[in-house]
Amino acid sequence: MKLTVLLDNNTLIDRYLIGEPGVCYHIEIGGRNILFDTGYSDIFIKNAEFLGLDLKAVDTIVLSHGHNDHSWGLGYLMQHFDRISFNPAPKINLVAHPAAFSPKFDGNKSIGANFPADCYSLYLNKVETKQPYYIADNLIFLREIKRLNDFEGLRPAGETLDCCGERVGDWVPDDSAIVYTSAEGIVVITGCSHSGICNIVDYAISVTGDSRVLAVIGGFHLLNANENVLTKTADHLSQINPQHLYPCHCTDLNAKLALAKRVDIDEVGVGTVLEFA
């Protein structure tokens, strides 16, 4: 598997790519081309062009959840396809938890997906699932994450609408991740980890039956986290003992410093390329 970071909050020295607060990873595996999240704007498209990655070859798009910094770039990709008169055949699979398409709010601001009702049906085949879903033979969408740890995933992130159209706290049940399985262990790839980075890794281990964690990359949802959360997260991850840890996106400097006291932290930013056998 080859993973290229097309979008992150951070950029790398001497790469001259563009960053924004969001996530987009390009994944090549067994002849397949997959996008994990699409960021907030068209920046991932510009970065892909600079890096020589052909987005017309993408056969699957996975949304980690429905927040705008992970999903709004999808509309720009559809516009890009329209401008170049590209109609994929077969259609591109769009894989997500059903709640990823629900309205989401932060006060008066809409922070959810802004897709049309048909969700770009000219280009996309929407695959909504609450169960683990095999994107490829050894790449799994994890579905809704079980929240078993007592220190994470404990508060809603904004609001959504209930079945009666009333605003309620959004616990982001759509927050998920993907996991790559190999003979050497697993690689866990997250978007924002609203469900908790430790819950996600634990669930990936449970689904795959493999406790050897080669790497974890993505947003860890550790922005302005309190000391108790940081300590328990660092302790938990140190017990899992991943070979590589790439915290990015919604992981601030204080969180990285706290994690680095217990586990090794790797540099990551737009243009990072990771390869796993």
Secondary structure as a PSIPRED ss2 file (coil, helix, strand):
# PSIPRED VFORMAT (PSIPRED V4.0)

   1 M C   1.000  0.000  0.000
   2 K E   0.000  0.000  1.000
   3 L E   0.000  0.000  1.000
   4 T E   0.000  0.000  1.000
   5 V E   0.000  0.000  1.000
   6 L E   0.000  0.000  1.000
   7 L E   0.000  0.000  1.000
   8 D C   1.000  0.000  0.000
   9 N C   1.000  0.000  0.000
  10 N C   1.000  0.000  0.000
  11 T E   0.000  0.000  1.000
  12 L C   1.000  0.000  0.000
  13 I C   1.000  0.000  0.000
  14 D C   1.000  0.000  0.000
  15 R C   1.000  0.000  0.000
  16 Y C   1.000  0.000  0.000
  17 L C   1.000  0.000  0.000
  18 I C   1.000  0.000  0.000
  19 G C   1.000  0.000  0.000
  20 E C   1.000  0.000  0.000
  21 P C   1.000  0.000  0.000
  22 G C   1.000  0.000  0.000
  23 V C   1.000  0.000  0.000
  24 C E   0.000  0.000  1.000
  25 Y E   0.000  0.000  1.000
  26 H E   0.000  0.000  1.000
  27 I E   0.000  0.000  1.000
  28 E E   0.000  0.000  1.000
  29 I E   0.000  0.000  1.000
  30 G C   1.000  0.000  0.000
  31 G C   1.000  0.000  0.000
  32 R E   0.000  0.000  1.000
  33 N E   0.000  0.000  1.000
  34 I E   0.000  0.000  1.000
  35 L E   0.000  0.000  1.000
  36 F E   0.000  0.000  1.000
  37 D C   1.000  0.000  0.000
  38 T C   1.000  0.000  0.000
  39 G C   1.000  0.000  0.000
  40 Y C   1.000  0.000  0.000
  41 S C   1.000  0.000  0.000
  42 D C   1.000  0.000  0.000
  43 I H   0.000  1.000  0.000
  44 F H   0.000  1.000  0.000
  45 I H   0.000  1.000  0.000
  46 K H   0.000  1.000  0.000
  47 N H   0.000  1.000  0.000
  48 A H   0.000  1.000  0.000
  49 E H   0.000  1.000  0.000
  50 F H   0.000  1.000  0.000
  51 L H   0.000  1.000  0.000
  52 G C   1.000  0.000  0.000
  53 L C   1.000  0.000  0.000
  54 D C   1.000  0.000  0.000
  55 L H   0.000  1.000  0.000
  56 K H   0.000  1.000  0.000
  57 A H   0.000  1.000  0.000
  58 V C   1.000  0.000  0.000
  59 D C   1.000  0.000  0.000
  60 T E   0.000  0.000  1.000
  61 I E   0.000  0.000  1.000
  62 V E   0.000  0.000  1.000
  63 L C   1.000  0.000  0.000
  64 S C   1.000  0.000  0.000
  65 H C   1.000  0.000  0.000
  66 G C   1.000  0.000  0.000
  67 H C   1.000  0.000  0.000
  68 N H   0.000  1.000  0.000
  69 D H   0.000  1.000  0.000
  70 H H   0.000  1.000  0.000
  71 S H   0.000  1.000  0.000
  72 W C   1.000  0.000  0.000
  73 G H   0.000  1.000  0.000
  74 L H   0.000  1.000  0.000
  75 G H   0.000  1.000  0.000
  76 Y H   0.000  1.000  0.000
  77 L H   0.000  1.000  0.000
  78 M H   0.000  1.000  0.000
  79 Q H   0.000  1.000  0.000
  80 H H   0.000  1.000  0.000
  81 F H   0.000  1.000  0.000
  82 D H   0.000  1.000  0.000
  83 R H   0.000  1.000  0.000
  84 I C   1.000  0.000  0.000
  85 S C   1.000  0.000  0.000
  86 F C   1.000  0.000  0.000
  87 N C   1.000  0.000  0.000
  88 P C   1.000  0.000  0.000
  89 A C   1.000  0.000  0.000
  90 P C   1.000  0.000  0.000
  91 K C   1.000  0.000  0.000
  92 I E   0.000  0.000  1.000
  93 N E   0.000  0.000  1.000
  94 L E   0.000  0.000  1.000
  95 V E   0.000  0.000  1.000
  96 A E   0.000  0.000  1.000
  97 H C   1.000  0.000  0.000
  98 P H   0.000  1.000  0.000
  99 A H   0.000  1.000  0.000
 100 A H   0.000  1.000  0.000
 101 F H   0.000  1.000  0.000
 102 S C   1.000  0.000  0.000
 103 P C   1.000  0.000  0.000
 104 K E   0.000  0.000  1.000
 105 F E   0.000  0.000  1.000
 106 D E   0.000  0.000  1.000
 107 G C   1.000  0.000  0.000
 108 N C   1.000  0.000  0.000
 109 K E   0.000  0.000  1.000
 110 S E   0.000  0.000  1.000
 111 I C   1.000  0.000  0.000
 112 G C   1.000  0.000  0.000
 113 A C   1.000  0.000  0.000
 114 N C   1.000  0.000  0.000
 115 F C   1.000  0.000  0.000
 116 P C   1.000  0.000  0.000
 117 A C   1.000  0.000  0.000
 118 D C   1.000  0.000  0.000
 119 C C   1.000  0.000  0.000
 120 Y C   1.000  0.000  0.000
 121 S C   1.000  0.000  0.000
 122 L C   1.000  0.000  0.000
 123 Y C   1.000  0.000  0.000
 124 L E   0.000  0.000  1.000
 125 N E   0.000  0.000  1.000
 126 K E   0.000  0.000  1.000
 127 V E   0.000  0.000  1.000
 128 E E   0.000  0.000  1.000
 129 T C   1.000  0.000  0.000
 130 K C   1.000  0.000  0.000
 131 Q C   1.000  0.000  0.000
 132 P C   1.000  0.000  0.000
 133 Y E   0.000  0.000  1.000
 134 Y E   0.000  0.000  1.000
 135 I E   0.000  0.000  1.000
 136 A E   0.000  0.000  1.000
 137 D C   1.000  0.000  0.000
 138 N C   1.000  0.000  0.000
 139 L E   0.000  0.000  1.000
 140 I E   0.000  0.000  1.000
 141 F E   0.000  0.000  1.000
 142 L C   1.000  0.000  0.000
 143 R C   1.000  0.000  0.000
 144 E C   1.000  0.000  0.000
 145 I C   1.000  0.000  0.000
 146 K C   1.000  0.000  0.000
 147 R C   1.000  0.000  0.000
 148 L C   1.000  0.000  0.000
 149 N C   1.000  0.000  0.000
 150 D C   1.000  0.000  0.000
 151 F C   1.000  0.000  0.000
 152 E C   1.000  0.000  0.000
 153 G C   1.000  0.000  0.000
 154 L C   1.000  0.000  0.000
 155 R C   1.000  0.000  0.000
 156 P C   1.000  0.000  0.000
 157 A C   1.000  0.000  0.000
 158 G C   1.000  0.000  0.000
 159 E E   0.000  0.000  1.000
 160 T E   0.000  0.000  1.000
 161 L E   0.000  0.000  1.000
 162 D C   1.000  0.000  0.000
 163 C C   1.000  0.000  0.000
 164 C C   1.000  0.000  0.000
 165 G C   1.000  0.000  0.000
 166 E C   1.000  0.000  0.000
 167 R E   0.000  0.000  1.000
 168 V E   0.000  0.000  1.000
 169 G E   0.000  0.000  1.000
 170 D C   1.000  0.000  0.000
 171 W C   1.000  0.000  0.000
 172 V C   1.000  0.000  0.000
 173 P C   1.000  0.000  0.000
 174 D C   1.000  0.000  0.000
 175 D C   1.000  0.000  0.000
 176 S C   1.000  0.000  0.000
 177 A E   0.000  0.000  1.000
 178 I E   0.000  0.000  1.000
 179 V E   0.000  0.000  1.000
 180 Y E   0.000  0.000  1.000
 181 T E   0.000  0.000  1.000
 182 S E   0.000  0.000  1.000
 183 A C   1.000  0.000  0.000
 184 E C   1.000  0.000  0.000
 185 G E   0.000  0.000  1.000
 186 I E   0.000  0.000  1.000
 187 V E   0.000  0.000  1.000
 188 V E   0.000  0.000  1.000
 189 I E   0.000  0.000  1.000
 190 T E   0.000  0.000  1.000
 191 G C   1.000  0.000  0.000
 192 C C   1.000  0.000  0.000
 193 S C   1.000  0.000  0.000
 194 H C   1.000  0.000  0.000
 195 S C   1.000  0.000  0.000
 196 G C   1.000  0.000  0.000
 197 I H   0.000  1.000  0.000
 198 C H   0.000  1.000  0.000
 199 N H   0.000  1.000  0.000
 200 I H   0.000  1.000  0.000
 201 V H   0.000  1.000  0.000
 202 D H   0.000  1.000  0.000
 203 Y H   0.000  1.000  0.000
 204 A H   0.000  1.000  0.000
 205 I H   0.000  1.000  0.000
 206 S H   0.000  1.000  0.000
 207 V H   0.000  1.000  0.000
 208 T H   0.000  1.000  0.000
 209 G C   1.000  0.000  0.000
 210 D C   1.000  0.000  0.000
 211 S C   1.000  0.000  0.000
 212 R C   1.000  0.000  0.000
 213 V E   0.000  0.000  1.000
 214 L E   0.000  0.000  1.000
 215 A E   0.000  0.000  1.000
 216 V E   0.000  0.000  1.000
 217 I E   0.000  0.000  1.000
 218 G E   0.000  0.000  1.000
 219 G E   0.000  0.000  1.000
 220 F C   1.000  0.000  0.000
 221 H C   1.000  0.000  0.000
 222 L E   0.000  0.000  1.000
 223 L C   1.000  0.000  0.000
 224 N C   1.000  0.000  0.000
 225 A C   1.000  0.000  0.000
 226 N C   1.000  0.000  0.000
 227 E H   0.000  1.000  0.000
 228 N H   0.000  1.000  0.000
 229 V H   0.000  1.000  0.000
 230 L H   0.000  1.000  0.000
 231 T H   0.000  1.000  0.000
 232 K H   0.000  1.000  0.000
 233 T H   0.000  1.000  0.000
 234 A H   0.000  1.000  0.000
 235 D H   0.000  1.000  0.000
 236 H H   0.000  1.000  0.000
 237 L H   0.000  1.000  0.000
 238 S H   0.000  1.000  0.000
 239 Q H   0.000  1.000  0.000
 240 I H   0.000  1.000  0.000
 241 N C   1.000  0.000  0.000
 242 P C   1.000  0.000  0.000
 243 Q C   1.000  0.000  0.000
 244 H E   0.000  0.000  1.000
 245 L E   0.000  0.000  1.000
 246 Y E   0.000  0.000  1.000
 247 P E   0.000  0.000  1.000
 248 C E   0.000  0.000  1.000
 249 H C   1.000  0.000  0.000
 250 C C   1.000  0.000  0.000
 251 T E   0.000  0.000  1.000
 252 D C   1.000  0.000  0.000
 253 L H   0.000  1.000  0.000
 254 N H   0.000  1.000  0.000
 255 A H   0.000  1.000  0.000
 256 K H   0.000  1.000  0.000
 257 L H   0.000  1.000  0.000
 258 A H   0.000  1.000  0.000
 259 L H   0.000  1.000  0.000
 260 A H   0.000  1.000  0.000
 261 K C   1.000  0.000  0.000
 262 R C   1.000  0.000  0.000
 263 V C   1.000  0.000  0.000
 264 D C   1.000  0.000  0.000
 265 I C   1.000  0.000  0.000
 266 D C   1.000  0.000  0.000
 267 E C   1.000  0.000  0.000
 268 V C   1.000  0.000  0.000
 269 G C   1.000  0.000  0.000
 270 V E   0.000  0.000  1.000
 271 G C   1.000  0.000  0.000
 272 T C   1.000  0.000  0.000
 273 V E   0.000  0.000  1.000
 274 L E   0.000  0.000  1.000
 275 E E   0.000  0.000  1.000
 276 F C   1.000  0.000  0.000
 277 A C   1.000  0.000  0.000
